[in-house]
């Protein structure tokens, strides 16, 4: 037995319980050893760092690296204003790589015809005709909204880069050229994995494998409730059980070994004030706490958070480390204890001190992402419906990554990439 004690109580975790608590949700990757202990007393954490909040303005470009002469589709989200409606705006600045404004000549064909947010940027009078990094500058006050000024980097290249080889049976297409018209939202899922330091690509049925439920706890759960469990952490006096119910909600519950109804454990802002998304996508015990990645994407809404949960005597305390404006679905813990967090539209570097920095934006073909891995050379892979995105570090400054779409060769299910219908 591993036994850890403090002034309030003792937690005892068997080896089997540790494996259950710390194993990856689908059991395909072994997690490092961990422990879970109660804190030293009420408010033992002292002064917690500030929560990293998402930017007021969210840019969603179809790609952030394009060919010279192309026109990017850049949606702008400002809070909950206008989600999913068409609008366009010229209320932004575009600075050339030489730091001078990009203005004229005005070409009507460069105006957007659709948007997925508050508005789409209209490049009608803003050509991108130089190689290098352009800066888009947008102030929400200019359109009557609140929020901080935001900046987006767009890289323009003279020619397509050579496409790296990929594993046998797959083909790679650069996203720098003309992107697919469809998102393949209804195609099968493809997963990126890491085995022995090498990336593997495979089909996945996307079905979540429920966490193992201890025999003593199982009779207290309905079959429907049990299949939504993502993680179980066992202590000598009960279990912390985490759920994902998709659009119908999820969360965390404490089941006392002595019986009685489970106690809900809410992480983040109080429900009566709108609350935070509680579905648990990932969880890991380390250093006397449980780290959780929570999120939801549904009907135009997408959001989530990274948080830490710990126990002080007989109650649970939590701290939200960072919130995201798009659902976070996977993480990679890196050497300094921080994380790479993959969301539906971007990858972030987030520290436990509450600092969150953009690493890369995902092109808008990312649909129902399911996996996220990193090779030793820094190349990132995101599995999703319709294929796998490969992000290769190529430039020293943002945007740094050249993105390829990897799909199986001769797969009829992926004919949706060639369709003209934008709905796939």
TIMIKE-503708 format. One record per atom (N, C-alpha, C): x, y, z. Coordinates in steps of 0.05 Angstrom, whole numbers, padded with zeros to 5 digits, always signed. Layout:
<nodes>
XYZ/...
</nodes>
This chain:
<nodes>
+00017-00024+00000/+00000+00000+00000/+00017+00025+00000/+00008+00045-00015/+00021+00072-00014/+00004+00089+00005/+00016+00099+00026/+00001+00113+00046/+00011+00141+00050/-00007+00161+00048/+00000+00189+00050/-00019+00202+00070/-00009+00217+00090/-00026+00227+00110/-00021+00256+00116/-00041+00270+00129/-00039+00297+00138/-00056+00301+00162/-00060+00326+00171/-00074+00331+00196/-00103+00323+00194/-00114+00322+00171/-00143+00317+00169/-00151+00288+00165/-00136+00273+00149/-00144+00245+00143/-00122+00232+00128/-00126+00207+00121/-00106+00192+00105/-00119+00182+00080/-00102+00182+00059/-00111+00169+00034/-00093+00145+00030/-00104+00123+00022/-00088+00099+00016/-00096+00090-00012/-00076+00087-00028/-00081+00079-00056/-00065+00053-00061/-00079+00033-00070/-00066+00008-00078/-00053+00012-00105/-00035-00006-00112/-00022-00004-00139/-00043-00006-00160/-00063-00023-00157/-00084-00025-00177/-00100+00001-00180/-00105+00014-00158/-00120+00039-00159/-00104+00060-00172/-00078+00061-00167/-00061+00081-00180/-00061+00077-00211/-00060+00052-00220/-00061+00047-00248/-00087+00056-00260/-00109+00051-00245/-00135+00059-00254/-00138+00089-00256/-00127+00102-00235/-00130+00131-00234/-00113+00145-00255/-00090+00134-00262/-00071+00148-00278/-00069+00139-00307/-00083+00116-00313/-00081+00106-00341/-00095+00125-00360/-00084+00126-00385/-00098+00141-00406/-00126+00130-00409/-00145+00147-00417/-00173+00139-00419/-00178+00114-00435/-00165+00111-00458/-00169+00088-00475/-00149+00066-00471/-00131+00070-00451/-00113+00049-00444/-00091+00043-00465/-00088+00062-00485/-00069+00057-00506/-00041+00069-00500/-00039+00085-00480/-00013+00096-00473/-00010+00095-00443/+00012+00084-00434/+00016+00083-00405/+00023+00110-00394/+00011+00117-00371/+00016+00143-00358/+00038+00139-00338/+00052+00161-00331/+00073+00159-00311/+00062+00154-00283/+00078+00143-00265/+00069+00139-00237/+00059+00165-00225/+00039+00163-00208/+00029+00187-00195/+00018+00181-00167/+00012+00201-00152/+00000+00197-00126/-00022+00218-00123/-00039+00215-00103/-00060+00234-00097/-00062+00236-00067/-00058+00259-00056/-00060+00262-00027/-00076+00287-00020/-00087+00288+00004/-00101+00312+00012/-00082+00334+00018/-00091+00359+00015/-00075+00382+00020/-00069+00385+00050/-00052+00404+00057/-00043+00406+00085/-00064+00419+00103/-00084+00430+00092/-00105+00443+00109/-00121+00463+00092/-00141+00475+00104/-00157+00495+00089/-00139+00516+00077/-00145+00522+00051/-00130+00543+00036/-00100+00537+00036/-00093+00512+00035/-00065+00505+00035/-00050+00514+00010/-00065+00520-00011/-00052+00529-00036/-00042+00558-00034/-00052+00573-00015/-00043+00600-00012/-00053+00617-00035/-00037+00635-00046/-00045+00653-00067/-00043+00639-00094/-00066+00634-00107/-00066+00620-00132/-00061+00640-00155/-00048+00631-00176/-00043+00648-00199/-00069+00655-00213/-00069+00676-00229/-00093+00684-00244/-00099+00663-00265/-00124+00660-00271/-00133+00642-00293/-00126+00655-00320/-00115+00640-00338/-00110+00650-00365/-00136+00650-00381/-00147+00673-00387/-00172+00675-00402/-00166+00677-00432/-00185+00667-00448/-00181+00668-00477/-00182+00697-00487/-00170+00704-00509/-00171+00731-00519/-00200+00739-00525/-00206+00765-00522/-00233+00775-00528/-00241+00769-00557/-00221+00773-00575/-00226+00769-00604/-00212+00743-00612/-00227+00726-00626/-00216+00701-00636/-00216+00702-00666/-00192+00699-00678/-00190+00697-00707/-00191+00667-00714/-00206+00661-00735/-00208+00634-00745/-00202+00634-00775/-00176+00635-00783/-00170+00634-00812/-00173+00606-00823/-00180+00604-00849/-00181+00577-00861/-00153+00565-00862/-00133+00582-00864/-00104+00574-00862/-00089+00600-00855/-00067+00597-00841/-00051+00621-00836/-00025+00622-00851/-00021+00603-00870/+00000+00603-00889/-00012+00599-00917/-00009+00619-00935/-00021+00618-00961/-00002+00625-00983/-00010+00620-01008/+00006+00627-01031/+00002+00657-01038/+00022+00669-01049/+00020+00697-01057/-00003+00700-01078/-00020+00720-01073/-00043+00724-01091/-00068+00711-01082/-00067+00692-01064/-00091+00680-01053/-00105+00699-01033/-00130+00693-01028/-00146+00709-01009/-00154+00691-00986/-00146+00696-00962/-00154+00679-00939/-00183+00684-00931/-00195+00664-00920/-00222+00667-00907/-00216+00669-00877/-00221+00692-00865/-00215+00696-00837/-00240+00704-00823/-00251+00686-00807/-00274+00692-00790/-00265+00705-00764/-00281+00723-00754/-00275+00736-00729/-00298+00730-00709/-00290+00721-00686/-00310+00717-00664/-00304+00737-00642/-00324+00750-00633/-00322+00768-00610/-00342+00760-00589/-00333+00744-00569/-00352+00734-00549/-00374+00717-00562/-00399+00722-00554/-00421+00707-00565/-00436+00722-00587/-00424+00744-00597/-00438+00760-00617/-00439+00748-00644/-00462+00743-00654/-00466+00735-00682/-00455+00708-00690/-00455+00688-00672/-00444+00662-00679/-00460+00650-00702/-00446+00643-00723/-00458+00629-00746/-00473+00646-00766/-00473+00673-00763/-00488+00689-00782/-00467+00702-00802/-00477+00709-00826/-00459+00722-00845/-00457+00752-00839/-00433+00762-00840/-00428+00790-00839/-00400+00794-00851/-00393+00817-00858/-00366+00822-00866/-00358+00850-00855/-00332+00853-00852/-00322+00879-00841/-00297+00887-00856/-00295+00913-00860/-00270+00925-00870/-00256+00940-00847/-00267+00938-00823/-00256+00953-00800/-00231+00939-00788/-00210+00937-00804/-00185+00925-00794/-00162+00937-00811/-00139+00934-00800/-00115+00943-00814/-00100+00918-00824/-00087+00920-00846/-00069+00899-00856/-00042+00911-00861/-00022+00902-00847/+00005+00913-00850/+00022+00893-00865/+00036+00903-00885/+00054+00886-00902/+00078+00876-00886/+00093+00857-00898/+00118+00848-00884/+00137+00871-00879/+00136+00892-00896/+00155+00915-00892/+00143+00936-00872/+00121+00929-00858/+00108+00945-00838/+00093+00969-00849/+00087+00970-00875/+00071+00991-00886/+00043+00980-00891/+00022+00998-00892/-00005+00989-00896/-00009+00977-00924/-00025+00956-00925/-00033+00944-00950/-00060+00955-00959/-00060+00972-00980/-00085+00985-00989/-00086+00985-01019/-00109+00977-01030/-00115+00978-01058/-00095+00963-01075/-00103+00959-01101/-00128+00967-01112/-00151+00949-01102/-00176+00960-01102/-00199+00945-01091/-00210+00926-01113/-00212+00901-01106/-00222+00881-01125/-00246+00867-01112/-00270+00870-01123/-00294+00859-01110/-00293+00829-01105/-00278+00814-01122/-00277+00785-01119/-00262+00777-01094/-00248+00796-01081/-00234+00789-01056/-00251+00792-01032/-00276+00801-01035/-00295+00804-01012/-00306+00776-01005/-00309+00770-00979/-00319+00744-00971/-00349+00741-00977/-00357+00716-00981/-00386+00711-00986/-00399+00694-00964/-00384+00688-00943/-00395+00673-00921/-00378+00679-00896/-00389+00673-00873/-00374+00676-00848/-00385+00657-00827/-00369+00650-00808/-00379+00632-00787/-00377+00645-00759/-00375+00671-00758/-00372+00684-00732/-00386+00711-00733/-00376+00730-00718/-00387+00757-00718/-00385+00769-00746/-00363+00764-00759/-00358+00774-00786/-00335+00760-00799/-00333+00763-00825/-00309+00754-00840/-00294+00780-00849/-00268+00779-00847/-00252+00802-00857/-00254+00804-00887/-00260+00828-00897/-00261+00833-00926/-00234+00843-00936/-00221+00827-00952/-00195+00835-00964/-00198+00848-00991/-00223+00858-00996/-00228+00870-01022/-00208+00892-01029/-00200+00908-01010/-00181+00930-01015/-00154+00925-01002/-00149+00900-00995/-00124+00894-00981/-00111+00870-00994/-00095+00873-01015/-00082+00851-01028/-00059+00840-01012/-00054+00814-01014/-00031+00801-01002/-00013+00792-01024/+00004+00811-01033/+00020+00806-01057/+00050+00806-01053/+00058+00805-01027/+00087+00803-01021/+00092+00777-01005/+00114+00765-01008/+00122+00743-00991/+00131+00753-00964/+00124+00739-00943/+00130+00747-00916/+00106+00746-00898/+00109+00758-00874/+00087+00756-00854/+00072+00782-00853/+00046+00780-00858/+00028+00803-00856/+00016+00803-00828/+00008+00827-00818/-00004+00830-00792/-00032+00842-00796/-00053+00827-00787/-00080+00837-00786/-00085+00849-00759/-00094+00874-00758/-00099+00887-00732/-00129+00895-00731/-00142+00885-00710/-00171+00889-00707/-00178+00900-00680/-00194+00920-00679/-00203+00932-00653/-00233+00930-00652/-00244+00913-00634/-00273+00909-00632/-00288+00935-00626/-00275+00954-00614/-00289+00979-00609/-00297+00993-00635/-00282+00987-00656/-00288+00999-00682/-00315+00990-00694/-00325+00968-00684/-00351+00958-00693/-00372+00958-00671/-00366+00974-00650/-00385+00977-00629/-00386+00956-00607/-00364+00940-00605/-00363+00919-00586/-00341+00924-00566/-00342+00910-00543/-00321+00913-00523/-00300+00892-00528/-00276+00897-00517/-00255+00877-00519/-00228+00890-00525/-00207+00874-00521/-00180+00883-00527/-00174+00881-00557/-00156+00898-00566/-00146+00896-00594/-00133+00869-00598/-00135+00859-00623/-00123+00833-00629/-00107+00835-00654/-00088+00817-00657/-00071+00816-00681/-00068+00787-00691/-00069+00784-00717/-00066+00758-00729/-00043+00759-00749/-00026+00739-00748/-00003+00737-00767/-00011+00718-00790/-00008+00728-00815/-00013+00712-00839/+00013+00710-00855/+00022+00686-00860/+00047+00683-00876/+00040+00678-00905/+00054+00692-00923/+00050+00690-00952/+00076+00679-00963/+00074+00658-00980/+00098+00646-00992/+00096+00648-01023/+00120+00648-01035/+00121+00650-01065/+00114+00624-01079/+00120+00601-01066/+00116+00576-01079/+00110+00554-01058/+00098+00533-01068/+00092+00510-01050/+00118+00498-01040/+00117+00489-01015/+00140+00474-01004/+00139+00445-01012/+00162+00432-01014/+00161+00403-01019/+00145+00388-00997/+00129+00370-01005/+00112+00355-00986/+00128+00332-00975/+00130+00330-00948/+00144+00308-00935/+00130+00281-00941/+00146+00260-00942/+00135+00233-00944/+00120+00226-00919/+00102+00207-00921/+00087+00198-00898/+00087+00168-00898/+00073+00156-00879/+00075+00126-00877/+00061+00113-00901/+00069+00089-00906/+00059+00074-00929/+00029+00071-00928/+00016+00076-00952/-00013+00073-00954/-00027+00099-00949/-00012+00121-00943/-00024+00147-00939/-00012+00167-00959/-00027+00188-00965/-00017+00209-00982/-00019+00235-00968/-00001+00254-00974/+00000+00280-00961/-00006+00302-00981/-00023+00321-00973/-00029+00344-00990/-00024+00369-00974/-00009+00388-00985/-00003+00413-00971/-00028+00430-00969/-00032+00441-00945/-00054+00460-00941/-00047+00488-00950/-00023+00493-00959/-00015+00519-00968/-00027+00525-00995/-00031+00505-01011/-00045+00509-01037/-00075+00512-01033/-00090+00507-01053/-00119+00510-01051/-00130+00489-01031/-00143+00497-01010/-00153+00477-00990/-00178+00463-01000/-00184+00440-00989/-00208+00425-00997/-00233+00442-00992/-00253+00439-01009/-00278+00454-01006/-00295+00443-00983/-00290+00418-00975/-00306+00406-00955/-00290+00400-00929/-00305+00398-00907/-00292+00391-00882/-00294+00361-00876/-00307+00346-00893/-00310+00317-00888/-00321+00311-00860/-00341+00327-00851/-00351+00325-00824/-00365+00298-00819/-00375+00285-00840/-00389+00259-00836/-00372+00235-00844/-00346+00239-00848/-00329+00216-00855/-00321+00201-00830/-00308+00178-00834/-00298+00163-00811/-00275+00178-00797/-00269+00170-00773/-00247+00183-00758/-00220+00170-00763/-00199+00185-00761/-00172+00175-00763/-00156+00185-00740/-00140+00168-00729/-00126+00173-00704/-00096+00174-00708/-00083+00194-00695/-00054+00194-00694/-00045+00184-00667/-00026+00165-00667/-00016+00154-00642/+00015+00155-00642/+00027+00148-00620/+00056+00148-00617/+00064+00122-00604/+00080+00106-00618/+00089+00080-00609/+00119+00079-00612/+00133+00077-00590/+00162+00076-00591/+00175+00100-00604/+00162+00123-00600/+00172+00148-00611/+00165+00153-00640/+00150+00134-00652/+00143+00137-00680/+00113+00140-00682/+00105+00158-00701/+00076+00164-00704/+00063+00142-00720/+00039+00134-00711/+00022+00115-00725/-00004+00129-00733/-00014+00121-00756/-00040+00132-00766/-00059+00109-00771/-00083+00111-00761/-00102+00089-00764/-00130+00098-00762/-00149+00081-00771/-00177+00087-00769/-00186+00083-00741/-00205+00100-00732/-00216+00097-00705/-00246+00099-00707/-00261+00083-00691/-00290+00085-00692/-00300+00108-00674/-00282+00123-00661/-00287+00146-00645/-00303+00140-00619/-00309+00115-00615/-00324+00108-00591/-00306+00110-00566/-00314+00123-00546/-00299+00126-00522/-00300+00101-00506/-00277+00091-00497/-00276+00067-00480/-00281+00076-00451/-00302+00066-00438/-00307+00075-00410/-00285+00067-00392/-00281+00083-00371/-00261+00075-00351/-00270+00051-00336/-00250+00036-00325/-00257+00013-00309/-00269+00022-00283/-00290+00008-00275/-00305+00015-00250/-00299-00006-00229/-00289+00002-00205/-00284-00017-00184/-00310-00033-00177/-00306-00058-00170/-00329-00076-00164/-00346-00064-00142/-00334-00052-00122/-00350-00041-00099/-00367-00017-00108/-00359-00003-00129/-00374+00021-00138/-00395+00014-00159/-00390-00006-00174/-00407-00013-00197/-00437-00014-00191/-00446-00027-00168/-00474-00029-00163/-00488-00002-00159/-00473+00019-00154/-00485+00045-00149/-00488+00062-00174/-00481+00050-00197/-00482+00065-00222/-00501+00051-00242/-00518+00066-00255/-00534+00054-00276/-00516+00048-00300/-00526+00030-00317/-00510+00023-00341/-00505+00047-00358/-00525+00064-00361/-00522+00088-00378/-00502+00107-00366/-00502+00110-00340/-00484+00129-00326/-00455+00118-00328/-00452+00091-00325/-00426+00079-00324/-00412+00082-00351/-00426+00080-00373/-00413+00081-00399/-00404+00109-00407/-00411+00129-00391/-00402+00156-00395/-00379+00164-00377/-00369+00145-00361/-00347+00151-00344/-00321+00152-00360/-00305+00173-00355/-00279+00175-00369/-00256+00168-00350/-00259+00173-00324/-00237+00168-00305/-00249+00161-00278/-00235+00144-00263/-00242+00138-00235/-00216+00139-00219/-00216+00155-00197/-00194+00157-00178/-00203+00146-00151/-00189+00126-00141/-00198+00112-00117/-00181+00120-00093/-00195+00125-00070/-00182+00130-00045/-00193+00111-00024/-00182+00111+00000/-00191+00091+00019/-00220+00096+00028/-00230+00121+00026/-00257+00126+00035/-00276+00133+00013/-00269+00128-00012/-00288+00133-00034/-00275+00135-00061/-00290+00146-00080/-00281+00148-00107/-00288+00175-00119/-00269+00186-00134/-00275+00210-00151/-00281+00199-00179/-00305+00205-00189/-00314+00194-00214/-00319+00217-00234/-00308+00215-00258/-00310+00237-00278/-00325+00227-00302/-00342+00245-00313/-00361+00237-00335/-00359+00256-00358/-00367+00246-00382/-00372+00262-00405/-00398+00254-00417/-00418+00271-00416/-00445+00266-00427/-00450+00283-00452/-00428+00293-00464/-00431+00308-00489/-00448+00333-00484/-00467+00338-00503/-00484+00362-00501/-00502+00362-00477/-00506+00339-00464/-00524+00337-00441/-00509+00341-00415/-00484+00348-00416/-00469+00354-00392/-00454+00331-00380/-00435+00337-00364/-00419+00316-00350/-00409+00329-00325/-00387+00318-00314/-00376+00330-00290/-00361+00311-00273/-00360+00318-00247/-00345+00303-00228/-00363+00297-00204/-00361+00273-00193/-00377+00265-00170/-00359+00250-00150/-00365+00254-00124/-00351+00239-00103/-00371+00219-00092/-00363+00193-00092/-00378+00172-00081/-00364+00163-00055/-00377+00167-00032/-00366+00158-00007/-00368+00128-00005/-00348+00115+00005/-00349+00086+00008/-00370+00078+00029/-00377+00096+00047/-00397+00090+00067/-00425+00090+00057/-00429+00099+00032/-00455+00098+00020/-00467+00126+00017/-00493+00127+00010/-00506+00152+00006/-00504+00162-00022/-00519+00184-00027/-00519+00196-00054/-00492+00208-00061/-00484+00207-00086/-00459+00220-00094/-00460+00250-00090/-00437+00262-00086/-00435+00291-00083/-00423+00303-00108/-00436+00323-00120/-00426+00336-00143/-00402+00354-00136/-00382+00353-00152/-00358+00370-00148/-00357+00389-00172/-00363+00414-00169/-00364+00433-00191/-00336+00447-00193/-00326+00448-00217/-00299+00460-00222/-00302+00486-00236/-00292+00507-00223/-00293+00533-00236/-00315+00551-00226/-00326+00568-00244/-00346+00587-00236/-00372+00574-00228/-00386+00586-00209/-00411+00575-00199/-00432+00573-00221/-00447+00551-00220/-00468+00546-00240/-00488+00569-00242/-00495+00582-00220/-00515+00602-00220/-00507+00627-00236/-00481+00629-00242/-00471+00652-00257/-00463+00644-00286/-00474+00623-00295/-00468+00613-00322/-00450+00589-00322/-00431+00588-00303/-00415+00565-00299/-00395+00560-00320/-00379+00539-00316/-00359+00530-00336/-00367+00502-00346/-00359+00495-00370/-00364+00469-00380/-00352+00448-00362/-00367+00427-00356/-00358+00407-00336/-00352+00380-00348/-00358+00375-00374/-00351+00349-00386/-00321+00344-00384/-00313+00321-00375/-00284+00315-00371/-00274+00298-00395/-00255+00310-00410/-00243+00296-00433/-00218+00281-00425/-00202+00293-00407/-00177+00281-00398/-00173+00287-00368/-00160+00269-00354/-00154+00274-00326/-00129+00258-00318/-00113+00270-00299/-00088+00257-00291/-00082+00265-00263/-00074+00247-00246/-00066+00253-00219/-00036+00257-00218/-00027+00279-00205/+00001+00284-00203/+00006+00305-00181/+00026+00300-00164/+00033+00319-00144/+00012+00326-00124/-00005+00307-00117/-00025+00312-00097/-00050+00326-00107/-00054+00327-00134/-00078+00339-00145/-00086+00323-00170/-00110+00329-00180/-00119+00317-00204/-00123+00340-00225/-00110+00337-00247/-00112+00357-00269/-00134+00347-00288/-00151+00365-00296/-00173+00357-00314/-00175+00376-00338/-00182+00364-00361/-00186+00379-00385/-00216+00376-00392/-00231+00397-00393/-00260+00396-00396/-00268+00413-00420/-00289+00404-00434/-00298+00419-00457/-00323+00409-00470/-00334+00425-00488/-00359+00419-00502/-00360+00435-00528/-00368+00421-00550/-00374+00435-00575/-00401+00426-00584/-00419+00446-00588/-00447+00439-00594/-00461+00464-00604/-00475+00461-00628/-00492+00482-00638/-00479+00510-00639/-00454+00511-00650/-00440+00536-00652/-00425+00544-00628/-00429+00531-00605/-00415+00537-00581/-00391+00518-00578/-00368+00529-00570/-00345+00512-00566/-00328+00525-00545/-00323+00511-00523/-00307+00523-00502/-00297+00502-00483/-00280+00509-00464/-00270+00490-00444/-00249+00502-00427/-00236+00484-00411/-00217+00494-00391/-00198+00472-00382/-00175+00481-00372/-00156+00464-00358/-00157+00472-00329/-00160+00453-00311/-00163+00460-00282/-00149+00439-00265/-00145+00447-00240/-00133+00429-00219/-00153+00426-00197/-00155+00401-00188/-00174+00394-00167/-00159+00380-00144/-00164+00389-00120/-00151+00375-00097/-00170+00375-00073/-00162+00359-00053/-00180+00356-00029/-00167+00368-00005/-00182+00384+00009/-00173+00396+00035/-00191+00385+00057/-00181+00367+00073/-00197+00354+00093/-00221+00341+00080/-00246+00349+00085/-00269+00334+00074/-00283+00350+00052/-00269+00368+00039/-00281+00382+00016/-00261+00385-00006/-00272+00388-00031/-00255+00391-00054/-00253+00420-00062/-00229+00427-00071/-00224+00454-00080/-00212+00453-00108/-00219+00473-00124/-00209+00472-00152/-00198+00500-00160/-00182+00500-00180/-00171+00524-00192/-00170+00521-00222/-00183+00539-00237/-00181+00538-00266/-00155+00551-00274/-00138+00536-00287/-00112+00546-00297/-00115+00563-00322/-00132+00553-00340/-00136+00568-00365/-00163+00560-00377/-00176+00580-00390/-00200+00576-00405/-00194+00579-00435/-00210+00565-00451/-00205+00566-00480/-00232+00572-00494/-00230+00587-00516/-00254+00594-00531/-00262+00572-00551/-00247+00550-00552/-00254+00528-00569/-00248+00503-00552/-00264+00482-00556/-00262+00458-00538/-00234+00446-00539/-00222+00443-00515/-00196+00428-00514/-00203+00398-00512/-00189+00382-00529/-00196+00354-00530/-00172+00336-00521/-00148+00347-00522/-00125+00330-00515/-00102+00347-00506/-00083+00335-00491/-00060+00350-00481/-00035+00333-00483/-00012+00347-00482/+00014+00334-00480/+00029+00348-00458/+00037+00333-00437/+00052+00345-00415/+00081+00346-00424/+00093+00369-00423/+00121+00372-00432/+00140+00374-00409/+00166+00375-00415/+00187+00371-00395/+00186+00390-00371/+00178+00415-00376/+00179+00434-00354/+00153+00434-00337/+00135+00415-00342/+00111+00413-00327/+00087+00428-00339/+00092+00442-00360/+00070+00456-00374/+00057+00437-00394/+00038+00447-00409/+00023+00430-00428/+00022+00442-00456/+00020+00425-00476/+00010+00433-00502/-00019+00424-00502/-00037+00443-00506/-00066+00437-00505/-00077+00440-00533/-00089+00419-00544/-00101+00420-00570/-00131+00425-00568/-00140+00446-00581/-00169+00452-00582/-00179+00447-00611/-00204+00452-00615/-00215+00448-00642/-00203+00466-00663/-00193+00490-00655/-00182+00508-00675/-00154+00517-00671/-00141+00508-00650/-00114+00518-00644/-00099+00500-00625/-00073+00504-00622/-00057+00491-00602/-00044+00512-00585/-00045+00509-00559/-00036+00528-00539/-00014+00516-00521/+00005+00533-00513/+00024+00525-00492/+00015+00538-00467/+00008+00522-00447/-00004+00532-00422/+00013+00523-00398/+00020+00541-00381/+00035+00535-00357/+00017+00534-00333/+00026+00521-00312/+00010+00519-00287/+00008+00546-00273/+00025+00565-00281/+00023+00592-00269/+00002+00609-00282/-00013+00597-00301/-00035+00613-00313/-00026+00630-00337/-00007+00620-00352/+00002+00633-00376/-00005+00615-00400/-00018+00627-00420/-00026+00611-00443/-00018+00626-00469/-00002+00613-00485/+00009+00625-00509/+00002+00609-00534/-00007+00623-00555/-00014+00609-00580/+00011+00596-00592/+00008+00570-00599/+00030+00555-00613/+00024+00554-00643/-00001+00546-00650/-00008+00543-00678/-00038+00544-00681/-00047+00554-00703/-00075+00553-00710/-00080+00529-00728/-00103+00516-00725/-00110+00494-00742/-00127+00504-00765/-00123+00494-00789/-00140+00502-00812/-00169+00493-00807/-00188+00505-00821/-00216+00500-00814/-00226+00473-00824/-00209+00456-00835/-00217+00429-00842/-00216+00411-00817/-00206+00421-00795/-00205+00405-00770/-00233+00401-00760/-00243+00376-00761/-00271+00371-00754/-00272+00346-00737/-00284+00348-00714/-00285+00327-00694/-00257+00315-00689/-00238+00332-00680/-00211+00322-00674/-00212+00302-00651/-00194+00282-00651/-00196+00261-00631/-00169+00253-00618/-00147+00263-00630/-00121+00255-00620/-00100+00276-00626/-00078+00276-00611/-00057+00297-00614/-00031+00285-00603/-00011+00284-00621/+00015+00273-00612/+00037+00291-00624/+00061+00288-00612/+00085+00304-00621/+00108+00285-00625/+00121+00288-00648/+00146+00273-00654/+00169+00287-00641/+00192+00273-00640/+00215+00283-00627/+00226+00309-00640/+00221+00312-00666/+00231+00336-00680/+00212+00360-00677/+00191+00356-00662/+00171+00378-00657/+00148+00378-00676/+00147+00359-00695/+00124+00357-00713/+00099+00348-00697/+00076+00362-00702/+00052+00356-00688/+00032+00342-00707/+00016+00324-00696/-00004+00310-00711/-00031+00312-00697/-00053+00318-00712/-00079+00319-00701/-00097+00300-00717/-00107+00279-00704/-00126+00261-00717/-00154+00273-00716/-00170+00267-00737/-00197+00279-00739/-00213+00263-00759/-00238+00271-00763/-00254+00259-00784/-00242+00266-00812/-00239+00246-00828/-00230+00251-00855/-00200+00251-00859/-00184+00248-00838/-00155+00247-00842/-00140+00256-00817/-00115+00263-00821/-00097+00272-00800/-00082+00297-00810/-00081+00317-00793/-00066+00341-00799/-00037+00338-00788/-00017+00344-00805/+00011+00344-00796/+00021+00373-00797/+00031+00382-00774/+00042+00409-00772/+00072+00407-00768/+00087+00415-00789/+00116+00413-00788/+00128+00440-00782/+00144+00443-00760/+00157+00468-00755/+00176+00476-00778/+00172+00499-00790/+00186+00507-00814/+00199+00534-00813/+00187+00553-00799/+00197+00580-00798/+00203+00587-00769/+00221+00606-00764/+00229+00613-00737/+00209+00630-00722/+00191+00644-00736/+00171+00661-00723/+00143+00652-00732/+00123+00663-00718/+00095+00656-00724/+00087+00668-00750/+00070+00653-00766/+00062+00625-00763/+00086+00607-00770/+00092+00587-00752/+00116+00571-00755/+00111+00545-00771/+00086+00536-00773/+00081+00509-00782/+00070+00508-00810/+00082+00490-00826/+00071+00482-00852/+00052+00458-00847/+00028+00460-00856/+00007+00440-00850/+00001+00423-00875/+00002+00397-00871/-00007+00378-00892/-00031+00362-00882/-00048+00355-00901/-00070+00337-00895/-00062+00309-00904/-00063+00290-00885/-00056+00262-00891/-00081+00246-00893/-00085+00232-00915/-00109+00214-00918/-00100+00188-00930/-00115+00166-00924/-00108+00140-00935/-00111+00141-00966/-00094+00127-00980/-00096+00125-01009/-00120+00107-01016/-00133+00114-01038/-00154+00097-01050/-00176+00091-01030/-00184+00111-01014/-00206+00107-00994/-00231+00121-01004/-00251+00106-01013/-00275+00118-01024/-00290+00135-01004/-00287+00129-00978/-00301+00144-00958/-00291+00173-00958/-00268+00179-00969/-00256+00206-00968/-00260+00221-00994/-00279+00212-01010/-00285+00227-01035/-00297+00254-01028/-00306+00258-01003/-00318+00284-00995/-00297+00306-00997/-00271+00301-00996/-00252+00322-00999/-00252+00334-01027/-00262+00319-01046/-00263+00330-01074/-00290+00343-01081/-00309+00342-01063/-00336+00353-01070/-00335+00384-01068/-00352+00396-01084/-00353+00425-01084/-00372+00435-01062/-00390+00417-01052/-00409+00425-01031/-00393+00431-01006/-00394+00456-00995/-00379+00462-00970/-00389+00448-00946/-00413+00436-00947/-00423+00421-00924/-00414+00392-00925/-00399+00383-00945/-00388+00356-00946/-00409+00336-00955/
</nodes>
